[in-house]
Structures are given as C-alpha cells and as structure tokens.
Amino acid sequence: MEQKYDAATNVVDDTSLLDELGLKPDTLIQEIGLDDDVDDDLRDVLEEHLDEPLIDEDEQEVVDVALLWFRDGDDDLTDALMDALTTLDEGGVVWLMTPRSGRDGYVPPVEIQDAAPNAGMHVTSSAGVSANWAATRLVQRKA
C-alpha cells in the first residue's frame, strides 16, 4: 500500500493521511495507549487538521474514532479492543496502531485477526501512516 509519509523526512502527507483514515475536521478521536514511543508527527497532524484536540483515554465522551496504540507486551489485545469500544459511537471506527514489522513491540497481523472477532469487531483495511507504526481499521460487527 502507498505510504502516506516521507521516510527521508519522516513527515506525514496531511491531506492523504486524513483521506486514508476517513477523517473530517469535526471528527472526535479518543487516543488510547499513549506512551513516549508513539508517532508525535502523526499526532501533530491530526490535532492540527481536526477542529477538536485528541481526547484523553480517561475521558468518557462519546467519540467517532478510537486511536489505539498497542504493542506486543501490552495487556491483552482483545481486552484493549473491548475497552476502546466503551466510548465509541455506534458506527465508529477503531484505528489500531501497532509497530511495523522489525520494530520493538511488533504485533503480527494474525494476532489482530484473532483478537478482533473476540472483541466483536472485524478488520476492514490497513493504512500506511507512519515510518514506525502500522494502522489497522476495525469496525464493530453488525448484530
């Protein structure tokens, strides 16, 4: 898939990134799993182009998107996905951010495919959004 960042400068292409993630200026995004290893350039682009700041994981506001940063060695992925659903609006999306292959904390795609149905979700697509992080789009299964 075409990557949305310039590996030489590690700069994210703003317009294509927002299109790729299906985000509009009024999208409310809750960020979960924030740590010092996340992609700050990606976070900066999101905050700059959205009318609302990223919402802290401790807030209970209903959101359109959950941006879940997850690494191998974090708690259970199924549990993390289920937690991401607690404030997600009906029809909302979880963007699961995992370290790319070869990076510390890499999560194999098979683990995501296994965890998603256990959390009542399914994988729909992926996006190239960062030099170090892969994005996987998950949605709730229809009842």
C-alpha positions as a Python dict, from the first residue, in 0.01 Angstrom:
ca = {
    (1, 'M'): (0, 0, 0),
    (2, 'E'): (123, 350, -75),
    (3, 'Q'): (273, 505, 233),
    (4, 'K'): (149, 843, 348),
    (5, 'Y'): (477, 964, 489),
    (6, 'D'): (815, 1066, 351),
    (7, 'A'): (1068, 825, 501),
    (8, 'A'): (1356, 1068, 439),
    (9, 'T'): (1199, 1346, 645),
    (10, 'N'): (954, 1135, 848),
    (11, 'V'): (685, 1391, 757),
    (12, 'V'): (327, 1281, 714),
    (13, 'D'): (137, 1388, 399),
    (14, 'D'): (-154, 1564, 571),
    (15, 'T'): (-423, 1550, 304),
    (16, 'S'): (-376, 1190, 200),
    (17, 'L'): (-344, 1081, 563),
    (18, 'L'): (-679, 1231, 658),
    (19, 'D'): (-839, 1081, 346),
    (20, 'E'): (-681, 743, 414),
    (21, 'L'): (-814, 741, 770),
    (22, 'G'): (-1154, 876, 665),
    (23, 'L'): (-1129, 1173, 899),
    (24, 'K'): (-1309, 1503, 867),
    (25, 'P'): (-1233, 1825, 1059),
    (26, 'D'): (-1511, 1765, 1315),
    (27, 'T'): (-1412, 1405, 1395),
    (28, 'L'): (-1378, 1331, 1766),
    (29, 'I'): (-1083, 1098, 1833),
    (30, 'Q'): (-1002, 935, 2162),
    (31, 'E'): (-640, 829, 2199),
    (32, 'I'): (-569, 514, 2399),
    (33, 'G'): (-234, 363, 2491),
    (34, 'L'): (-33, 683, 2459),
    (35, 'D'): (332, 639, 2556),
    (36, 'D'): (664, 801, 2474),
    (37, 'D'): (714, 575, 2168),
    (38, 'V'): (409, 694, 1970),
    (39, 'D'): (445, 891, 1646),
    (40, 'D'): (429, 1254, 1753),
    (41, 'D'): (434, 1377, 1391),
    (42, 'L'): (117, 1179, 1322),
    (43, 'R'): (-46, 1311, 1639),
    (44, 'D'): (51, 1669, 1548),
    (45, 'V'): (-104, 1635, 1200),
    (46, 'L'): (-428, 1502, 1346),
    (47, 'E'): (-453, 1777, 1606),
    (48, 'E'): (-365, 2046, 1352),
    (49, 'H'): (-629, 1941, 1099),
    (50, 'L'): (-914, 1848, 1330),
    (51, 'D'): (-1127, 2112, 1496),
    (52, 'E'): (-1104, 1920, 1823),
    (53, 'P'): (-795, 1807, 2015),
    (54, 'L'): (-733, 1435, 2066),
    (55, 'I'): (-932, 1319, 2366),
    (56, 'D'): (-753, 1153, 2657),
    (57, 'E'): (-828, 786, 2724),
    (58, 'D'): (-964, 866, 3071),
    (59, 'E'): (-1244, 1085, 2932),
    (60, 'Q'): (-1591, 933, 2893),
    (61, 'E'): (-1702, 1144, 2596),
    (62, 'V'): (-1862, 957, 2304),
    (63, 'V'): (-1620, 962, 2008),
    (64, 'D'): (-1620, 885, 1636),
    (65, 'V'): (-1278, 718, 1634),
    (66, 'A'): (-1063, 538, 1887),
    (67, 'L'): (-693, 562, 1807),
    (68, 'L'): (-548, 264, 1995),
    (69, 'W'): (-168, 244, 2028),
    (70, 'F'): (-81, -120, 2105),
    (71, 'R'): (247, -308, 2127),
    (72, 'D'): (343, -670, 2187),
    (73, 'G'): (384, -694, 2562),
    (74, 'D'): (96, -458, 2640),
    (75, 'D'): (-203, -620, 2808),
    (76, 'D'): (-436, -847, 2610),
    (77, 'L'): (-530, -715, 2263),
    (78, 'T'): (-889, -842, 2284),
    (79, 'D'): (-935, -659, 2615),
    (80, 'A'): (-778, -343, 2471),
    (81, 'L'): (-1017, -353, 2173),
    (82, 'M'): (-1316, -406, 2400),
    (83, 'D'): (-1207, -113, 2618),
    (84, 'A'): (-1180, 103, 2304),
    (85, 'L'): (-1546, 33, 2232),
    (86, 'T'): (-1673, 176, 2561),
    (87, 'T'): (-1685, 537, 2436),
    (88, 'L'): (-1710, 468, 2063),
    (89, 'D'): (-2024, 597, 1892),
    (90, 'E'): (-2239, 349, 1701),
    (91, 'G'): (-2079, 315, 1360),
    (92, 'G'): (-1748, 441, 1495),
    (93, 'V'): (-1407, 309, 1395),
    (94, 'V'): (-1106, 182, 1585),
    (95, 'W'): (-769, 256, 1425),
    (96, 'L'): (-530, 10, 1584),
    (97, 'M'): (-174, 143, 1570),
    (98, 'T'): (94, -124, 1605),
    (99, 'P'): (470, -110, 1549),
    (100, 'R'): (574, -207, 1197),
    (101, 'S'): (748, -537, 1129),
    (102, 'G'): (1104, -535, 1260),
    (103, 'R'): (1029, -271, 1527),
    (104, 'D'): (1017, -334, 1902),
    (105, 'G'): (665, -432, 2006),
    (106, 'Y'): (565, -566, 1661),
    (107, 'V'): (223, -734, 1664),
    (108, 'P'): (176, -995, 1387),
    (109, 'P'): (-138, -946, 1174),
    (110, 'V'): (-262, -1293, 1271),
    (111, 'E'): (-290, -1174, 1633),
    (112, 'I'): (-507, -883, 1522),
    (113, 'Q'): (-721, -1116, 1308),
    (114, 'D'): (-764, -1348, 1608),
    (115, 'A'): (-842, -1076, 1864),
    (116, 'A'): (-1089, -874, 1654),
    (117, 'P'): (-1379, -1128, 1646),
    (118, 'N'): (-1335, -1197, 2018),
    (119, 'A'): (-1394, -826, 2077),
    (120, 'G'): (-1699, -822, 1845),
    (121, 'M'): (-1509, -650, 1565),
    (122, 'H'): (-1361, -724, 1226),
    (123, 'V'): (-1067, -586, 1031),
    (124, 'T'): (-1161, -387, 723),
    (125, 'S'): (-838, -230, 595),
    (126, 'S'): (-494, -101, 678),
    (127, 'A'): (-317, 226, 613),
    (128, 'G'): (41, 338, 573),
    (129, 'V'): (55, 635, 806),
    (130, 'S'): (395, 635, 973),
    (131, 'A'): (751, 516, 932),
    (132, 'N'): (731, 314, 1254),
    (133, 'W'): (362, 240, 1303),
    (134, 'A'): (108, 43, 1100),
    (135, 'A'): (-263, 130, 1116),
    (136, 'T'): (-540, -131, 1103),
    (137, 'R'): (-906, -26, 1073),
    (138, 'L'): (-1157, -223, 1279),
    (139, 'V'): (-1532, -184, 1298),
    (140, 'Q'): (-1799, -344, 1513),
    (141, 'R'): (-1973, -645, 1366),
    (142, 'K'): (-2335, -587, 1281),
    (143, 'A'): (-2579, -771, 1505),
}
